[in-house]
Amino acid sequence: MKKIILLTAIAVFGFNSINAQDEVIEKAKSGSFYAGANIGLPLSTSSDVSSFNFGFDVAYLFELIDNLELGGLIGYTHYIGDGSYSYTNNGNVLITNYKDASFIPVAATARYYFADDKFFGGLDLGVGINVSGDAKTGFYARPKFGFDLGPIALIASYQSISGGTDYKHVNNGNGNNTIVTSSGFNSFNFGVEYGF
């Protein structure tokens, strides 16, 4: 009797697992929406300008060929300014107030699934449109890797917006302002995504 109950339980769980995987594959073939949220740590010159990054996005992907999905993405990403920063240059104290910067990424997106549709690699390419702060609109790139858990996926990514910034340095020695350009905004991000 115990063997029959055990075999029945294994069969039921096996069937549910196969059925769930079939639903994920069918959803990808017909096209799917994905909504995601992420947090990030600024890298390189961005870490001087900002202290934290967060964002969200919505994408629509459809399967072009087996395991390869293509589509479009729109989102919002916000870099929190690092505040006031000062340093000495040739005896003059230069002070800069790094402000928050916000962007709306509009991009083409692609992802390729490996290992029975569990792991995937992807790339978003487009433009990061500046909507606040002293930053400029620039090229947007975001390579990413993910692990698909069914309707939810865990994602790690590197985000880069090349627009740069023009921050004014106030010189306490003579009261003159100078403009210093930063190369852009880069961050390493972790997030979750829900497919529907």
C-alpha positions as CSV (number, residue, x, y, z in Angstrom):
1,M,0.0,0.0,0.0
2,K,2.8,2.4,0.9
3,K,4.5,1.7,-2.5
4,I,1.3,2.5,-4.4
5,I,0.9,5.8,-2.5
6,L,4.5,6.7,-3.1
7,L,4.3,5.9,-6.8
8,T,1.1,7.9,-7.1
9,A,2.7,10.9,-5.4
10,I,5.7,10.7,-7.7
11,A,3.5,10.5,-10.8
12,V,1.4,13.5,-9.8
13,F,4.4,15.7,-9.0
14,G,6.1,14.6,-12.2
15,F,3.1,15.4,-14.3
16,N,2.7,18.8,-12.7
17,S,6.3,19.6,-13.3
18,I,6.1,18.7,-17.0
19,N,2.8,20.6,-17.4
20,A,4.3,23.8,-15.8
21,Q,7.4,23.6,-18.1
22,D,5.1,23.1,-21.2
23,E,3.2,26.2,-20.1
24,V,6.4,28.3,-19.9
25,I,7.5,27.1,-23.4
26,E,4.1,27.7,-24.9
27,K,4.0,31.2,-23.4
28,A,7.4,32.1,-24.9
29,K,6.3,30.9,-28.4
30,S,3.2,33.0,-28.4
31,G,4.8,36.1,-26.9
32,S,4.9,37.3,-23.3
33,F,5.2,40.4,-21.2
34,Y,7.8,40.6,-18.5
35,A,7.8,43.2,-15.6
36,G,11.0,43.5,-13.5
37,A,12.5,45.5,-10.7
38,N,16.2,45.8,-9.7
39,I,18.6,47.5,-7.4
40,G,22.2,48.3,-8.1
41,L,25.6,49.5,-7.0
42,P,27.3,52.2,-9.2
43,L,30.7,51.3,-10.6
44,S,33.8,53.2,-11.7
45,T,33.3,57.0,-12.2
46,S,29.6,56.5,-11.5
47,S,30.4,55.7,-7.8
48,D,31.8,59.2,-7.4
49,V,28.6,60.7,-8.7
50,S,26.0,58.4,-7.3
51,S,25.7,56.0,-4.3
52,F,22.8,53.7,-5.3
53,N,20.7,52.8,-8.3
54,F,17.2,51.3,-8.6
55,G,14.8,50.8,-11.5
56,F,12.0,48.8,-13.2
57,D,11.1,47.8,-16.7
58,V,8.5,46.2,-18.8
59,A,9.4,44.0,-21.9
60,Y,7.5,42.1,-24.6
61,L,9.4,39.1,-26.0
62,F,8.4,36.5,-28.6
63,E,10.3,33.4,-29.7
64,L,12.1,33.9,-33.1
65,I,13.7,30.5,-33.2
66,D,14.1,27.7,-30.6
67,N,15.5,29.2,-27.3
68,L,15.9,32.8,-28.8
69,E,13.5,35.5,-27.9
70,L,13.4,39.1,-29.3
71,G,11.3,42.1,-28.4
72,G,11.2,45.6,-26.9
73,L,11.7,47.1,-23.5
74,I,10.8,50.4,-21.7
75,G,11.6,51.3,-18.1
76,Y,12.8,53.7,-15.6
77,T,16.2,53.8,-13.8
78,H,17.2,56.3,-11.1
79,Y,20.7,57.0,-9.7
80,I,20.8,58.6,-6.3
81,G,23.2,61.5,-6.1
82,D,26.2,61.2,-3.8
83,G,25.7,64.7,-2.4
84,S,28.3,67.3,-1.8
85,Y,31.9,66.5,-2.7
86,S,35.0,68.7,-2.2
87,Y,38.7,68.4,-3.0
88,T,41.7,70.6,-3.3
89,N,43.3,71.5,-6.6
90,N,46.3,73.8,-6.7
91,G,45.4,75.3,-3.3
92,N,41.8,75.9,-4.3
93,V,38.9,74.0,-2.7
94,L,36.5,72.8,-5.4
95,I,33.0,71.8,-4.3
96,T,30.4,69.9,-6.3
97,N,26.9,68.9,-5.4
98,Y,26.1,65.6,-7.2
99,K,22.4,65.4,-7.8
100,D,20.0,62.5,-8.6
101,A,19.8,61.4,-12.3
102,S,16.8,59.6,-13.8
103,F,16.5,57.9,-17.2
104,I,13.9,56.2,-19.3
105,P,15.5,53.3,-21.2
106,V,13.9,52.4,-24.5
107,A,15.6,49.4,-26.0
108,A,15.5,46.3,-28.2
109,T,15.9,43.2,-26.0
110,A,17.0,39.7,-26.7
111,R,17.6,36.6,-24.6
112,Y,18.8,33.0,-25.3
113,Y,17.8,30.1,-23.0
114,F,20.3,27.4,-22.0
115,A,20.0,24.1,-20.0
116,D,16.4,23.1,-20.5
117,D,15.1,26.8,-20.4
118,K,16.3,27.4,-16.9
119,F,19.4,29.7,-17.5
120,F,19.4,32.5,-20.0
121,G,21.7,35.3,-21.2
122,G,20.3,38.5,-22.6
123,L,21.1,41.9,-23.9
124,D,19.2,45.2,-24.0
125,L,20.5,47.9,-26.5
126,G,18.9,51.3,-27.0
127,V,18.8,54.8,-25.6
128,G,18.7,56.1,-22.0
129,I,16.6,59.3,-22.1
130,N,17.5,61.7,-19.3
131,V,14.4,63.0,-17.5
132,S,16.0,64.7,-14.4
133,G,19.4,65.7,-13.1
134,D,22.5,67.1,-14.8
135,A,23.0,64.0,-16.9
136,K,22.7,63.7,-20.7
137,T,20.7,61.3,-22.8
138,G,23.0,58.5,-24.0
139,F,23.5,55.0,-25.4
140,Y,21.9,52.3,-23.1
141,A,23.4,48.8,-22.9
142,R,22.5,46.1,-20.4
143,P,23.9,42.6,-20.7
144,K,22.2,40.2,-18.2
145,F,22.1,36.6,-17.0
146,G,19.1,35.0,-15.4
147,F,17.7,31.9,-13.8
148,D,14.1,31.1,-14.7
149,L,11.9,29.7,-11.8
150,G,8.7,29.5,-13.8
151,P,6.7,32.8,-13.7
152,I,9.5,34.5,-11.7
153,A,13.2,34.9,-12.8
154,L,16.2,36.1,-10.9
155,I,18.5,38.4,-12.9
156,A,22.0,39.8,-12.5
157,S,23.0,42.6,-15.0
158,Y,25.5,45.3,-15.8
159,Q,23.8,48.6,-16.8
160,S,25.6,51.3,-18.7
161,I,24.3,54.7,-19.9
162,S,27.0,56.6,-21.8
163,G,25.5,60.1,-21.8
164,G,27.7,61.6,-19.2
165,T,27.1,64.6,-16.9
166,D,28.1,68.3,-16.7
167,Y,28.6,69.1,-13.0
168,K,29.6,72.6,-11.9
169,H,32.5,72.9,-9.5
170,V,32.4,75.9,-7.3
171,N,35.9,77.3,-6.6
172,N,36.0,78.7,-3.1
173,G,39.3,80.5,-3.8
174,N,38.1,82.8,-6.5
175,G,34.3,82.2,-6.8
176,N,34.5,80.9,-10.4
177,N,32.6,78.0,-11.6
178,T,34.1,75.3,-13.9
179,I,32.3,72.5,-15.6
180,V,33.6,68.9,-15.2
181,T,32.2,66.1,-17.4
182,S,31.7,62.6,-16.1
183,S,31.7,59.7,-18.5
184,G,28.3,58.3,-17.7
185,F,26.4,56.0,-15.4
186,N,27.3,52.3,-14.8
187,S,26.0,49.9,-12.2
188,F,25.9,46.2,-11.3
189,N,22.3,45.2,-10.7
190,F,20.3,42.4,-9.1
191,G,16.6,42.0,-9.7
192,V,13.5,39.9,-10.1
193,E,11.2,39.6,-13.1
194,Y,7.6,38.3,-13.4
195,G,6.4,36.9,-16.7
196,F,2.7,37.0,-17.6
